[in-house]
Amino acid sequence: MKKNTIDIITMGCSKNLVDSETLMSMFEARGYHCVHDSKNPTGEIAVINTCGFIQDAKEESINTILEFAQAKAEGRLKKLFVMGCLSQRYQKELEAEIPQVDKFYGKFNYKQLLADLGSPMDTCNVVRHITTPRHYAYLKISEGCDRHCAYCAIPIITGKHVSRPMDEILQEVRQLVADGTTEFQVIAQELTYYGVDIDGKQHIAELVERMSDIPGVKWIRLHYAYPTHFPWELLRVMKERDNVCKYLDIALQHISDNMLARMKRNVTKDETYSLIERMREEVPGIHIRTTLMVGFPGETDDDFEQLMEFTRWARFERMGAFAYSEEDGTFSADNYEDDVPEEVKQRRLDRLMALQQEISAEIEAEKVGKRLKVVIDRKEGNYYVGRTEYCSPEVDPEVLIPADERLLKVGRYYDVKIVDSEEFDLYGTTIIK
């Protein structure tokens, strides 16, 4: 057990990661040594930042808490704290079930932890501790969500949408650039709503454009858009600005009007088709990432076949899918019967992902012979591993470049010729100028 060392464990999404990074910087400014996601935690204090989005994530968070609670019981840990989405939603239940935890915090009051450890909270204003490779960072522009999709617990956990002040965001970008960050993953529960809570207008296009004006910003990538009332000005910015990646993460969930209505998505099948068509027309070469759901209550064979047909037509460059799981307190849990058998959900999910695997293989094969800019993330075995502007860290295809070819530097951008492809990865060789 190392004195004044704190292990921070982050569960779930990149938005949680930003919170962990913020907390780490505050601890370090007070003399603590922080270790993030260690495989062998040895600190005297542990803080677990939990996820409470879906059942699997909740179970993983609870199991992690129990592991550290056991370490505390055995004397290998002095103090244990829990924060994040799971404790925001189930704090009383967790306090009763896992008394070994010294204190539970929610998603918004976790900075109180410093005061509880004897340090005032208002004496520190530092740039957050970036846990990703230095050249890229996640940039959270808002918290909460005003969309109330039938299946989603996020508004229950995070509350209403609250946009960060634009000047504050831009100042953070400048600080991160000064520290060596060149690539920004812009994240929010719903980024296209940015600014609406301030003056009733969507300001995401303005924010991205002003970010792109900051010297040193080489790539800006956008995550978690919403299809209804899409801000078309954003596509103009994406098309005109070289440092705004031609990439958009927009969760569509389904395509049949029956499912979209039951999911309370406030969009129709025809509108969704038109949305994708316009995106591809206005931003040639755009790579669209989406998430789709199977097995939502009431999903028929016809609904699912419409989803398969839509996926064949849309040819999403990036796509993830999951089977519906009922979440406490959501509209669907309170009003629908979870009536699609688990084996049917799994069968549909398998078919959908098999289709996407074929599409992905074809799309990646089309890049063979092309010249693409690649940022190097790391060296792994006999390869340098990097990404193009069409790839977000950890979830998208990577580019593998033989390490014996020439010396490359992590965080640098290189022109690469793509020489081969697999279903989800590319192989390339650097172009010597």
Buried (B, 14 or more C-beta within 10 A) or exposed (E): EEEEBBBBBBBBBBBBBBBBBBBBBBBBBBEBEBBBEEEEBEBBBBBBBBBBBBEEBBEBBBEBBBEBBEBBEEEBBEBBBBBBBBBBBBBEEBBEEBEBBBBBBBBBEBBBBBEEBEBEEEEBEEBBBBBBBEBBBBBBBBBBBBBEBBBBBBBBBBBEBBBBEBEEBBEBBBEBBEEEBBBBBBBBBBBBBBBBBEEEEBBBBBBBBBBBEBEEBBBBBBBBBBBBEBBEBBBBBBBEBEBBBBBBBBBBBBBBBBBBBBBBBBBBBEBBBEBBEEBBEBBEEBBBBBBBBBBBBBBEEEBBEBBBEBBEEBBBBBBBBBBBBBBEEBBBBEEBEBEBEEEBBEBBBEBBBEBBEEBBBEBBBEBBEEEBBBBBBEBEEEBBBBBBBBBBBEEBBBBBBBBEEEEBEBBEBBEBEBEBBEBEBBBBBBEEE
